Amino acid sequence: MTLGFYKKYMVECSKNTESLPRSVNNNYFCGMNIKKYITKSLYEKIMRSYHAQPVGDMLPDSDPNYLGDSDYFTHTQDFAAEWASLISVKTIKEDKDKAVVRVFMDFPKNAGESQAICVRLQHAQNGWKIYLVDLALYNPLPDCKEQ
């Protein structure tokens, strides 16, 4: 699920979304049905941030996961559809209700350093949903920190 989401997200967000009707879903989630992939509480948190100023500031400066104007799901400012094929995932921990998956993004030369993020999932009625994305910089890879 995690790998599929990230590949689709990178491809969809790399498309020209200017032709889509202006809406929060189209502008911020690249026209994807994001509720299929994230928990209700994460969606509400993102919406609160979206409507706050400046847009994109998910967390205060004192928090190590503060994003500034970076994308919440990738912790990058830019990416390209071709890079979706360079993503790999590894399940770090899983039980019946929660899971932690490390997403490794390898970028082409001259596109920046490779990076990893820790994606935290919660089991829902219709499968796994993302409830938090941590920058791996603040997690001891390869196993991400406990939360």
N, C-alpha and C positions, 0 to 999 in steps of 0.2 A: 504494500500500500504506500509506504513512504517513498520508495524509489519511483513508483508510478506518479505520485503527486508531484514530486520535484521535477521530473522530466516534463510533465504536462505544463506545470507552472512556468518553467523557463521558456518553453516553446510559445505558450499563449501570451506571456508578458513581452516577448520579443516581437510579436506581431504589431502592426500599426493599429492601435485601438482608437484612433481619432474618428474612424467611421462608426464606432459604436455610439449609441445614445449616451449622453452624459448621465452617469449615476455612480453612486459609491461602489457598487459591485463592478461596474465596467472600469472605472478609473483606478480603483485601489486593488482589485482582485483580477484584473485583466480579462474580465468577462466570464470568469469561471464561477461555477456554483460552489463557492468556498465553504458553505455550510456542510457540504458533503464530506469535507476533509478536516474541519476543525470543530472543537467543542463550542457550545453556546457561550460559555464564559469567555473564551478567547475571542470569539467574534465580537462580543459586547465590549471587551477591552480595546480591541482594534477600532471599533466604531467610536468609542469615547475619545481615543487619540485622534482619529480622523477629523472629528468635529472640533477638537481643541486647536489652539494655535501655539507654536507653529505645527503644521500638519506633519505627521511622521514621528513625532517625539513620543515614543511609547512609554518611556520611563524617565524619571528625573536623572539629572547629571550624577548624583551620588551613587546610582546603581551601576554595577559593572556591565549590565546588559543594555545600557542606554544606546539607542540606535542613531540618534540624530536624524539624518535624512536617508539612512540606509533602508533597504527592503527588510521587512520583519522576517520573512521566511528564509532568506539567503544570507542576510547580514552583509550584503554587498550593495553598491550603488548602481552597478550596471552588470548585465550579463547578456549572452547571446543564445539563440535557439540551438546553435551547433554545439554549445557546451553541455547540453543536456546529456549527450552520449558519454561525457567524461565524469558523470556522477556515479558514485558507488555508495552502498549502505552496508552497515554491519549492525546486527542486533546485539546490543550490549547486555541488556537485562530484560526479561519478560516474565510476568506472572499472569494470572488470569485477568487482572484488572488494569495493569499498567505495563508500559514498556519504554525502554530507552534505546533509541537507534542513533548511531553516529552516521552522519551524512558527510561524505568526503567529496569536495568539489576540486577537481584538478583542472586548472585553466591552461589554455595554450600559452606558449612563450610570448612575452611582452604584454600579457593580459593581467598580470598580477600573480601573487603567490597563491599556491593551493591553500585551501582552508577546509576546516572541518567544523561542523556544528552538531550539537546534541539536540535531537528532537525527542520530546517527551510525549508519549501517546497514552490515551485512556481508552479502555474498551467501552464501546457504546452498543446499543441494540443492533445496529447495522454495521458493525465492524469497528476498527480502530480510528480514533480521531486525535489530531494534534491538539495538545493543550498548552505547550510551551516550547519555544525554540531558544536554546542557549548558544551563545558563541563559544566554541570550543576553547578559545583563548583563555576563558575563565574556568575551564574544566580540565582535570588531568586526563588527557587522552592516553591510552585508547578507551578507557572505560567510563568517561564522563563522571561527574561527581554525583553523589546521592542527593536527592531532594525529597 
